[in-house]
Amino acid sequence: MTMQSTSLAALLQYKNENVISRFTDLFDVGEEEAEEIFMETKKFLFISRQPGVFIPDELLIVDEMWHNFILFTSTYHEFCMHYFGGFLHHLPASKAEKMRHRQQLDADSFMARNAFKEKLAAFISITYDQLGHETVIRWFQEYPQRYSKQVIKNLRKH
């Protein structure tokens, strides 16, 4: 077993009942489902240190869990330091990046869409190489249907 897989195995053992509890307070999901989403979030964090990894729409539920985890600031900081040796920042697209993307779409939407498809394909490849076939199926086939933007909106407690 490689050092990287040993680190992943240890990371996946990490539990946090407060993160799960708050998530179930925010979303109409059971504890078991929240724990699964947290597991997928930990897997995402594991590969997020690599270039080319980003949060596509398919993984918005993972992004929601990550936001939830970050709110436990000191716990999240300790988690990052312990498992990654440094803090993992969550950086949304800047105003300039969004503007640049809109300009690229306006200038040549076909090329901009192809560039995104290539970026997504590279991310899927990283996911497959680091986390395996089952994770690719879950993230890119199951989650887009199970946790679409509309479904997430409907799951959010008011």
N, C-alpha and C positions, 0 to 999 in steps of 0.2 A: 504494500500500500504506500502511495506516495505521501510526502509531507502535505501536499495540497489537499488530497482526499481525506487525510487524517484531520486536517483543520476543518474541512467541510463537515465531517462526521461530528466533531466536537461542537461546531457551531449549531448544527441541527438539533443537538441535545438541549440547547439553551431554551428555557421556559420563562415566561413572565405573566403571571396571572393578572396583574394590573393592566397591562396592555390589552389582554384579551377581554377583561371586564369592561374597560372603557369602550372598546370597539363594539361590543354587544350592546352597550348603552347607546351608541350612535347609530348602529345599523341593525335592522331586523334580521339577524342571523343568530344561530345557536352557538354555544361555546365550541362545539366540535368543528363547525364550519369556520369560526374565527381562528381556531388553532391551525387549521389547514392553511388559511390565508396567511397567517403569521409564519408558518413554515415556508411557504413560497416566497414571502418577503425576505426571510433570512437567506434563502437561496439566491434571490436577486441581489441582495447586498453583497453576497460572496463574490458574484461575478461583476458587480458594478465597478470594481476598481480597474477593470480592463478597458482600454480604449474601444470605442464603438458600442458600448452598452448604454442604453437609454430606456426611458419608460414610454413605450408606445401605448396607444389607446387600448390594445389588447390587455394591458396590465394595470389598468386604472384602479382596480380593487387592491392590488399590491401597493400602489402609490398611496391609496387611502390608509392602508395599514402602516406604511412607512411614516406618513404624517402623524398618525396616532402615536407611534413609538417615539418619534422625535419629541413629542410634547412631554415625555418623561425624561427631561433633559439630562439630568445627572446619570440616570440609569442608561440612557442611550449612549452617553459619552463613555461610561465605563464599559459597556458592551463593545463599542467600536475600538477602544484602546486594547481591550483584552483579546478580541478576535482578529483585529486588523492592524493593530499597532499604531493607529491614528484615527482621527475623527473622519467619518464619511459625511460629507456635506451633501445636502439636497439642494441642488441649484436649478430652479426653474429657468425656462428660456427668458433671456433678457428682452427688453423692449427693442433693442437694436437687432437681436437675432430674429425676433418675430417680424420686424420690418423687412429685414433682408430676405426672409422666407417668402413674405407676401410679394416682394419685388421679383424674386425668382419665379414665382408662380405666374405673375402677370407677364413677365418677359417671355417665358417659355414653360408653360405648364407641363408639357410632355416630358421635358428634360428634368424638371423639378420633381415630378412624380417618379421618374425612373431613378433619380438619385436617392429618393426616399426608399424605394423598393430595394436598392442595393444596400443601403444602410440597414434596413430591416433584415435582409438576407444574411448580412454579416453578423448581426446580433443573434439571429436564430442559429447560425453556425457556432457561435461562441457558446450559446446555451446548450446546444447538442453536445459539443465537445466537453464541456465542464460539468453538465448536470444530467445529460442523457436524453434518450428518446421520450421517455414518459413525461419529463418536464416540458419538452417542446410541444407535445400533444396537449398537455394541460394548459400551457400558457397561450398557445397560438391557435388551438382549435376549440377547446372547451371553454376557457375563460372569456373569449370574445362574445360568446353567446350567453353564458351563465352570468357574466358581469359586464354587460354592455353599459354605456353611459346612462341609458334610460332605466335599466334594471338597478344600477347603483342609486340613481335618483329615487327610485321607488323604495329601495331598501332603507334609505336614510330616514331615521325617525325625526319627526317634526317637533 
